[in-house]
Amino acid sequence: MRSFIRRRLSRSDSVRIGVLGVGNIGSVHLKSALAMPGVDVVAAADTVPKNRDRADSAGVTRVYDDYVTLLESETLDVAIVALPPFLHCDAVEVAAETGVDVFVEKPFARSTAEADEMLEAASEAGIRVGVDHTLRYQPDLTGLKGAYEDGTVGHVPHASMVRVNDGPLGRPPVEDAPPAWPLDPDATGGGSLMELGVHCFDYLEWTFGPLEIRDAMIDTTLEVPVEDAATVLMEARETGTAVTLHCGSYQWEELPEVNTNVRLEGITGTIESEEYLPTNFYGSAALSALSNVASRFTGGDPAVYGPTFYLQAHYDALFDFVDSIRADETPPVTGEDGRRTLELVETAYELADEDCAEADALEVVS
């Protein structure tokens, strides 16, 4: 391992950031970092020319076609890992060798074994690891959690969560074929349970405490090589709440509809996360646009993704991570948190496989 000297940041220092991957979610992180006070985006890397052009047009000082070269060439405080999941482990290990803290897009890794390698490398190098679990920052879901903690519906015997979207195939008509890796289980670690389930597991444990998975079922609604539908039954150890989760990559999203909902069936009533959505999507979009224009003249902080609050959540998650690095504190969502979601995903897969094997056995007998 190469020796390195870690910069000691003060509150007045600009945090130097490199963005590894400027594709779909990477461009969101790039825009967030560029709009963030006290942050200097010094470099970005991507193998795709149009993604590099995007970073260059946004004003990034240096753009690379290889993230390893970027990490070895630049003096950074933070690397945002927005690469496909099969590259997360290598990127974190290279960042650890150069002494750079990392903010990793979910899923943190493709498996708990891979996550353990990443966390070990980070621990040995003394770098901090954060994970982009943004449901903790969405106003509808934070509002629901706050109401639950305030005792709005009392004890909750049952809770349900649904998260569906259009996955890697996109909404037709699709102009370009999707990249191959999102539909490759070896590259991603799984389908909708891995892509969407990790977010849901993180939010549910953040709200109810540790979960125990009781049963799971996965399915392929479309003809794709990974599951695009998964249903999981859980129990919250501390509250005794039975929790059902369904996530799927088979339903198109179109704003202002948000295909995520959490419902709490309490002993004194029922509440849903939809009750805490912004009341006027398009009205708030217009107000945010005007506010952002005004902030350029007043020096205020822009509402970077005000119209699409779930993208604003990415900004807030990154902001909190950067703030923790500047304060030399533990990130609010850690690598261990990211690993925990993978542990739950793996348990669900195991139970679903067992159910499939039992069903196959019964079919043979009959």
C-alpha positions as CSV (number, residue, x, y, z in Angstrom):
1,M,0.0,0.0,0.0
2,R,1.3,3.4,-0.9
3,S,2.0,5.9,1.9
4,F,-0.1,9.0,1.9
5,I,-0.6,12.1,4.0
6,R,-4.2,12.9,4.9
7,R,-5.2,16.6,4.6
8,R,-6.6,18.0,7.8
9,L,-9.7,19.9,6.9
10,S,-10.9,23.0,8.7
11,R,-14.4,24.5,8.4
12,S,-13.0,27.1,6.0
13,D,-11.3,24.5,3.7
14,S,-12.8,23.6,0.3
15,V,-13.5,19.9,0.1
16,R,-11.8,18.5,-3.0
17,I,-14.0,16.0,-4.8
18,G,-13.6,13.5,-7.6
19,V,-16.6,11.9,-9.3
20,L,-16.0,8.4,-10.5
21,G,-18.7,7.7,-13.1
22,V,-20.8,10.4,-14.8
23,G,-23.7,8.3,-16.1
24,N,-27.3,8.5,-14.9
25,I,-26.8,8.7,-11.1
26,G,-23.2,10.1,-11.5
27,S,-24.5,13.1,-13.2
28,V,-26.9,13.8,-10.3
29,H,-24.0,13.6,-7.9
30,L,-21.9,15.8,-10.1
31,K,-24.6,18.5,-10.2
32,S,-25.1,18.2,-6.5
33,A,-21.4,18.6,-5.8
34,L,-21.0,21.5,-8.2
35,A,-23.8,23.4,-6.5
36,M,-22.6,22.7,-3.0
37,P,-20.9,25.5,-0.9
38,G,-17.4,24.7,0.2
39,V,-16.8,22.0,-2.4
40,D,-14.5,22.0,-5.3
41,V,-15.1,19.3,-8.0
42,V,-11.6,19.0,-9.3
43,A,-11.9,15.9,-11.5
44,A,-14.3,13.3,-13.0
45,A,-13.8,10.0,-14.8
46,D,-15.9,7.9,-17.2
47,T,-15.2,5.5,-20.0
48,V,-18.0,6.8,-22.1
49,P,-17.1,9.9,-24.2
50,K,-20.4,11.6,-23.9
51,N,-20.3,11.3,-20.2
52,R,-16.9,12.9,-20.1
53,D,-18.2,15.7,-22.3
54,R,-21.0,16.2,-19.8
55,A,-18.5,16.7,-17.0
56,D,-16.3,18.9,-19.1
57,S,-19.3,21.1,-20.1
58,A,-20.4,21.3,-16.5
59,G,-17.0,23.0,-15.7
60,V,-15.0,20.1,-14.2
61,T,-11.3,21.1,-14.3
62,R,-9.9,17.7,-15.4
63,V,-11.7,14.7,-17.0
64,Y,-10.3,11.2,-17.2
65,D,-11.3,8.1,-19.0
66,D,-10.1,5.9,-16.1
67,Y,-11.0,6.2,-12.5
68,V,-7.8,4.6,-11.3
69,T,-5.7,7.2,-13.1
70,L,-7.8,9.9,-11.6
71,L,-7.4,8.6,-8.0
72,E,-3.6,8.2,-8.5
73,S,-3.2,11.6,-10.2
74,E,-5.3,13.9,-8.1
75,T,-5.2,15.2,-4.5
76,L,-8.7,14.5,-3.2
77,D,-10.6,14.5,0.1
78,V,-13.6,12.6,-1.2
79,A,-14.3,10.3,-4.2
80,I,-17.9,9.8,-5.2
81,V,-18.2,6.2,-6.5
82,A,-21.0,6.3,-9.0
83,L,-19.8,3.4,-11.1
84,P,-21.7,0.1,-11.9
85,P,-21.8,-2.2,-8.8
86,F,-19.2,-4.6,-10.2
87,L,-16.6,-1.8,-10.0
88,H,-17.4,-0.6,-6.5
89,C,-15.0,-2.9,-4.6
90,D,-12.0,-2.0,-6.8
91,A,-12.8,1.7,-6.7
92,V,-13.0,1.7,-2.9
93,E,-9.8,-0.3,-2.6
94,V,-7.9,2.1,-4.9
95,A,-9.3,5.0,-3.0
96,A,-8.2,3.4,0.3
97,E,-4.6,3.1,-1.1
98,T,-4.6,6.8,-1.8
99,G,-6.2,7.8,1.5
100,V,-9.4,9.2,0.0
101,D,-12.7,9.0,1.8
102,V,-15.6,7.6,-0.3
103,F,-19.3,8.2,-0.8
104,V,-20.6,5.1,-2.6
105,E,-23.8,4.8,-4.6
106,K,-26.1,1.9,-3.6
107,P,-26.0,-1.0,-3.7
108,F,-22.8,-0.7,-1.7
109,A,-21.5,-3.9,-3.1
110,R,-22.8,-7.0,-4.9
111,S,-22.6,-9.2,-1.8
112,T,-21.7,-9.1,1.9
113,A,-18.4,-10.9,1.1
114,E,-17.5,-8.1,-1.3
115,A,-18.6,-5.5,1.2
116,D,-16.4,-7.1,3.8
117,E,-13.4,-6.7,1.5
118,M,-14.2,-3.0,1.0
119,L,-14.7,-2.3,4.7
120,E,-11.5,-4.1,5.6
121,A,-9.5,-2.0,3.1
122,A,-11.1,1.1,4.4
123,S,-10.4,0.2,8.0
124,E,-6.7,-0.6,7.3
125,A,-6.3,2.7,5.4
126,G,-8.3,4.8,8.0
127,I,-10.7,6.2,5.4
128,R,-14.4,6.8,6.0
129,V,-17.1,5.3,3.9
130,G,-20.6,6.6,3.3
131,V,-23.5,5.1,1.2
132,D,-26.1,7.0,-0.8
133,H,-29.3,5.7,0.9
134,T,-31.6,8.6,0.0
135,L,-35.0,7.4,1.3
136,R,-33.8,8.8,4.7
137,Y,-33.9,12.2,3.0
138,Q,-37.2,12.2,1.1
139,P,-39.8,14.5,2.7
140,D,-42.6,12.0,2.3
141,L,-40.7,9.3,4.1
142,T,-39.1,11.5,6.7
143,G,-42.5,13.0,7.4
144,L,-44.1,9.5,7.9
145,K,-41.2,8.5,10.2
146,G,-41.7,11.7,12.2
147,A,-45.4,11.1,12.6
148,Y,-44.8,7.5,13.7
149,E,-42.3,8.5,16.3
150,D,-44.7,11.2,17.6
151,G,-47.2,8.4,18.3
152,T,-49.7,9.7,15.7
153,V,-51.2,6.2,15.2
154,G,-49.9,4.5,18.3
155,H,-48.4,1.0,18.1
156,V,-48.2,-0.3,14.6
157,P,-49.0,-4.1,14.2
158,H,-48.5,-4.0,10.4
159,A,-46.6,-1.8,8.0
160,S,-46.2,-2.2,4.2
161,M,-43.9,-0.6,1.7
162,V,-44.0,-0.6,-2.1
163,R,-41.3,0.7,-4.5
164,V,-41.7,0.1,-8.2
165,N,-40.2,1.8,-11.3
166,D,-39.3,1.1,-14.9
167,G,-35.9,-0.3,-14.2
168,P,-33.1,-0.3,-16.8
169,L,-35.5,-0.8,-19.8
170,G,-36.9,2.7,-19.5
171,R,-40.2,4.1,-20.7
172,P,-41.0,3.5,-24.4
173,P,-40.3,4.7,-27.0
174,V,-36.7,4.1,-26.0
175,E,-34.2,5.7,-28.4
176,D,-31.1,3.8,-27.2
177,A,-30.6,0.3,-26.0
178,P,-30.0,0.1,-22.2
179,P,-26.5,-0.8,-21.1
180,A,-25.9,-4.5,-20.6
181,W,-24.7,-4.5,-17.0
182,P,-28.0,-3.6,-15.2
183,L,-29.5,-6.8,-16.5
184,D,-26.5,-9.0,-15.7
185,P,-26.8,-10.6,-12.3
186,D,-23.0,-11.1,-12.1
187,A,-22.5,-7.4,-12.6
188,T,-25.2,-6.2,-10.3
189,G,-25.6,-8.9,-7.7
190,G,-29.3,-9.3,-8.5
191,G,-32.4,-7.6,-9.9
192,S,-35.1,-5.4,-8.3
193,L,-34.5,-6.8,-4.8
194,M,-30.9,-5.6,-5.0
195,E,-31.5,-2.4,-7.0
196,L,-34.6,-1.2,-5.0
197,G,-34.8,-3.5,-2.0
198,V,-31.6,-2.2,-0.4
199,H,-33.1,1.3,-0.2
200,C,-36.3,-0.1,1.3
201,F,-34.5,-2.3,3.8
202,D,-32.4,0.7,4.9
203,Y,-35.5,2.9,5.4
204,L,-37.5,0.2,7.2
205,E,-34.7,-0.5,9.7
206,W,-34.0,3.2,10.2
207,T,-37.7,3.5,11.1
208,F,-38.5,0.3,13.0
209,G,-35.1,-1.1,14.1
210,P,-33.6,-4.5,13.2
211,L,-35.7,-6.7,10.9
212,E,-35.9,-10.4,10.7
213,I,-36.9,-11.8,7.3
214,R,-39.6,-14.5,7.5
215,D,-40.3,-15.3,3.9
216,A,-39.6,-14.0,0.4
217,M,-40.8,-14.6,-3.2
218,I,-39.2,-13.4,-6.4
219,D,-40.5,-13.4,-10.0
220,T,-39.8,-12.2,-13.5
221,T,-42.8,-10.3,-14.9
222,L,-40.8,-9.4,-18.0
223,E,-38.5,-11.6,-20.0
224,V,-35.2,-10.4,-18.4
225,P,-32.4,-12.4,-16.8
226,V,-32.9,-10.9,-13.3
227,E,-35.9,-10.7,-11.1
228,D,-38.1,-7.7,-11.7
229,A,-40.5,-8.4,-8.8
230,A,-39.9,-9.3,-5.2
231,T,-42.1,-9.6,-2.1
232,V,-40.6,-10.0,1.4
233,L,-42.3,-10.7,4.8
234,M,-40.4,-9.4,7.8
235,E,-40.8,-8.7,11.5
236,A,-39.3,-5.8,13.4
237,R,-37.7,-7.3,16.5
238,E,-38.1,-4.2,18.8
239,T,-41.7,-3.4,18.0
240,G,-43.2,-6.7,16.9
241,T,-44.4,-5.0,13.7
242,A,-45.1,-7.3,10.8
243,V,-43.7,-5.7,7.6
244,T,-44.4,-6.5,4.0
245,L,-42.2,-5.1,1.2
246,H,-42.8,-5.3,-2.5
247,C,-40.4,-3.9,-5.0
248,G,-40.4,-4.2,-8.8
249,S,-38.9,-2.9,-12.0
250,Y,-41.9,-3.3,-14.3
251,Q,-44.0,-0.1,-13.9
252,W,-43.2,3.2,-15.6
253,E,-42.8,6.3,-13.6
254,E,-44.0,9.7,-14.8
255,L,-43.8,12.8,-12.7
256,P,-45.5,14.0,-10.6
257,E,-46.4,10.4,-9.7
258,V,-43.9,8.8,-7.3
259,N,-44.2,5.0,-7.2
260,T,-43.1,4.6,-3.6
261,N,-45.5,4.4,-0.7
262,V,-45.3,3.3,3.0
263,R,-48.4,2.6,4.9
264,L,-48.6,2.2,8.7
265,E,-51.7,0.4,10.2
266,G,-51.6,1.6,13.8
267,I,-54.0,0.9,16.6
268,T,-55.4,4.4,16.5
269,G,-55.4,5.0,12.7
270,T,-53.6,4.6,9.4
271,I,-51.1,6.9,7.8
272,E,-49.3,6.8,4.5
273,S,-46.2,8.5,3.2
274,E,-48.2,10.0,0.3
275,E,-49.8,12.3,2.9
276,Y,-46.4,14.0,3.3
277,L,-45.7,14.6,-0.4
278,P,-45.3,18.2,-1.6
279,T,-48.9,19.5,-2.0
280,N,-48.4,21.1,-5.4
281,F,-45.7,19.5,-7.5
282,Y,-45.7,21.9,-10.4
283,G,-46.3,24.9,-8.3
284,S,-43.3,24.1,-6.1
285,A,-41.3,23.4,-9.2
286,A,-41.9,27.0,-10.4
287,L,-41.2,28.4,-7.0
288,S,-37.9,26.5,-6.8
289,A,-36.9,27.8,-10.2
290,L,-37.5,31.4,-9.1
291,S,-35.8,30.8,-5.8
292,N,-32.7,29.4,-7.5
293,V,-32.5,32.4,-9.8
294,A,-32.8,34.7,-6.8
295,S,-30.1,32.8,-4.9
296,R,-27.6,33.7,-7.5
297,F,-28.0,37.4,-6.7
298,T,-28.5,37.1,-2.9
299,G,-25.8,34.5,-2.2
300,G,-28.2,32.0,-0.7
301,D,-28.2,28.3,-1.0
302,P,-30.1,27.0,-4.0
303,A,-32.8,24.3,-3.8
304,V,-30.9,22.3,-6.3
305,Y,-33.5,19.7,-7.0
306,G,-36.6,21.4,-5.5
307,P,-39.0,20.3,-8.3
308,T,-37.9,16.6,-8.0
309,F,-37.6,16.2,-4.2
310,Y,-36.2,12.6,-4.5
311,L,-33.3,14.0,-6.5
312,Q,-32.9,16.8,-3.8
313,A,-32.5,13.8,-1.4
314,H,-29.3,12.9,-3.2
315,Y,-28.0,16.4,-2.7
316,D,-28.9,16.3,1.0
317,A,-27.3,12.9,1.5
318,L,-24.0,14.0,-0.2
319,F,-24.1,17.3,1.8
320,D,-24.4,15.4,5.1
321,F,-21.5,13.1,4.1
322,V,-19.3,16.0,3.1
323,D,-20.2,17.8,6.4
324,S,-19.2,14.7,8.4
325,I,-15.8,14.5,6.6
326,R,-15.2,18.2,7.3
327,A,-16.1,17.7,11.0
328,D,-14.0,14.5,11.2
329,E,-17.1,12.6,12.3
330,T,-18.7,9.2,11.4
331,P,-20.9,9.6,8.2
332,P,-24.6,9.5,8.9
333,V,-25.0,6.4,6.6
334,T,-22.0,4.2,6.9
335,G,-20.5,1.4,4.9
336,E,-21.7,-1.0,7.7
337,D,-25.2,0.3,7.0
338,G,-24.8,-0.5,3.3
339,R,-23.5,-4.0,4.2
340,R,-26.5,-4.6,6.4
341,T,-28.9,-4.0,3.5
342,L,-27.0,-6.6,1.5
343,E,-27.3,-9.1,4.3
344,L,-31.1,-8.7,4.2
345,V,-31.1,-9.1,0.4
346,E,-29.1,-12.3,0.6
347,T,-31.4,-13.7,3.3
348,A,-34.4,-12.9,1.1
349,Y,-32.8,-14.6,-1.9
350,E,-32.0,-17.7,0.2
351,L,-35.6,-18.0,1.4
352,A,-37.0,-17.4,-2.1
353,D,-34.7,-20.2,-3.5
354,E,-35.8,-22.5,-0.7
355,D,-39.5,-21.9,-1.5
356,C,-38.8,-22.5,-5.2
357,A,-37.0,-25.8,-4.5
358,E,-39.9,-27.0,-2.3
359,A,-42.4,-26.1,-5.0
360,D,-40.4,-27.9,-7.6
361,A,-40.2,-31.0,-5.3
362,L,-43.9,-31.0,-4.8
363,E,-44.5,-30.7,-8.5
364,V,-42.3,-33.7,-9.2
365,V,-44.1,-35.8,-6.5
366,S,-47.5,-34.9,-7.8
